[in-house]
Amino acid sequence: MKQRKMYIDIDGVLVVWDKEHNCTELARGFGRLMRFCKIHDIKPYWLTMWALFPGALDGVNCLLWPKSCPTQMIPETLVYDRAKGKTSVVDFDSDFVWIEDGLGPEELELLEQRGVRDRFFWTNGLDVDCLLKFMKFTQQKMNLKEITDWGPQWDSKFARPRSPESGDNGISNQIKP
């Protein structure tokens, strides 16, 4: 079986423009997408210009994946040569998908030549639900089963939501007796 890989841009994909509130936001469902990768054994990669600047992704990785969160995949950073384009680091022999908000004509032509244009998911940078749609796209392209058990359960004490009605004062996420 071919290794499954996912290439993810940041600007216009993870960080999107929310027209309704006139500001940038993190796209909905990124944690769910990384859980989806964990469940389906898909290796995610940052394929972004941010990778060209040392330390630029440290804050994003720290914010989204504390070391104590074993339920999600952690994207690896791919550094590419700007002159050769992002396609220079794509593993065309893998079972891959790629989400991006901008692609040059040379890169698009290379995808066409290799017969993998259908593995590319374009988003316009305005769709705050683009990652949720990309998950469906990935499921179809990789022929993956629907996830029925996302685990861990809400009562696992791993990520239980706080509930003031239950006496939880917000100091910990364990429900007080």
ABEGO torsion letter per residue (X at the ends): XBBBBBBBBABGAABBBBAAAGBBBBBBGAAAAAAAAAAAGBBBBBBBAAAABBGAAAAAAAAABBAABAABBBBBBBBBBAAAEAAAABBAABBBBBBBABBBAAAAAAAAAAGAAAABBBBAGABAAAAAAAAAAAAAAAGBBBBABAOBBAAAGAABBBBAAAGBAGABABBBX
